[in-house]
């Protein structure tokens, strides 16, 4: 079962390929998703990495949390479950 990790404190120049290579050193990677600002097209400084096994995810957290990449110490932890987005409320009717 895939395990999703949060990777924070990334340099804006860090790429998905670089993250994939780094995390592949500790275990099999299912996917890497760098979060990009829609307005600017620039990285927001964090990403999500899906490891193929729970063991690989645990090893990645142990080895790569506080690991220096591009002169920045990474924050690596288990990702929290996604919140369900709710739309609506507010506004009311206009007469």
Secondary structure in CASP SS format (residue, H / E / C, confidence):
PFRMAT SS
TARGET T0000
AUTHOR 0000-0000-0000
METHOD secondary structure of the structure
MODEL  1
X C 1.00
X C 1.00
X E 1.00
X E 1.00
X E 1.00
X E 1.00
X E 1.00
X E 1.00
X C 1.00
X C 1.00
X C 1.00
X C 1.00
X C 1.00
X C 1.00
X C 1.00
X H 1.00
X H 1.00
X H 1.00
X H 1.00
X H 1.00
X H 1.00
X H 1.00
X H 1.00
X H 1.00
X C 1.00
X C 1.00
X C 1.00
X C 1.00
X E 1.00
X E 1.00
X E 1.00
X E 1.00
X E 1.00
X E 1.00
X E 1.00
X E 1.00
X C 1.00
X C 1.00
X C 1.00
X C 1.00
X C 1.00
X C 1.00
X E 1.00
X E 1.00
X E 1.00
X E 1.00
X E 1.00
X E 1.00
X E 1.00
X E 1.00
X E 1.00
X C 1.00
X C 1.00
X H 1.00
X H 1.00
X H 1.00
X H 1.00
X H 1.00
X H 1.00
X H 1.00
X H 1.00
X H 1.00
X H 1.00
X H 1.00
X C 1.00
X C 1.00
X C 1.00
X E 1.00
X E 1.00
X C 1.00
X C 1.00
X E 1.00
X E 1.00
X C 1.00
X E 1.00
X E 1.00
X E 1.00
X E 1.00
X C 1.00
X C 1.00
X C 1.00
X C 1.00
X C 1.00
X C 1.00
X C 1.00
X C 1.00
X C 1.00
X C 1.00
X C 1.00
X C 1.00
X C 1.00
X C 1.00
X C 1.00
X C 1.00
X C 1.00
END
